[in-house]
Amino acid sequence: MKRLLIVDDEAPVLHALRRLLQRHFKTQLGVELCTDPLYALQRLHEARFDVIISDYRMPSLDGVTLLVRARELDPRAVRMMLSAAADFGTVLDAVNRAEVFRYIPKPWHEPQLLADLHAALAFDPCAIPSPADLERRRLEALEPGITQVEWGPNGEVLMPGYLSTRPSEL
């Protein structure tokens, strides 16, 4: 079972999210709620969560700082920001410092929030391709087969389907 931690200093927001998630995920998702970001940080030291959703503006610790610390504790946890603050600086700060997967505006649009959560649960941050893998994919898209070279015993490139004729065999 996947585990989700939701952090927001407004209890009604947490309860609304819990009701929504219970309707759509039933027993497939363990949901833990925290109104105190410092307690949430303590929980992150004690348990592993697959997804963490945090509000941006909270009294004792802002959501970006919480998510940065969550990333330090477990880089595999997918981090999402939930906030009524929709200014560009807030979003940019969340993306740059906490590497958030999605930014969810308040009030949320239910189908979009559920789609974002499904994507977060399916996302594997460890499966992000390396720069070499990205370059290999780019080259393959340009010239299919270019990255799949067969090498001969003496370091020569073998070309399948091409008959080599030695001068002595002519």
Secondary structure, 3 states (H helix, E strand, C coil): CEEEEEECCCHHHHHHHHHHHHHHHCCCEEEEEECCHHHHHHHHHHCCCCEEEEECCCCCCCHHHHHHHHHHHCCCCEEEEEECCCCHHHHHHHHHHHCCCEEEECCCCHHHHHHHHHHHHHCCHHHCCCHHHHHHHHHHHHCCCCCCCEECCCCCEECCCCCCCCHHHC
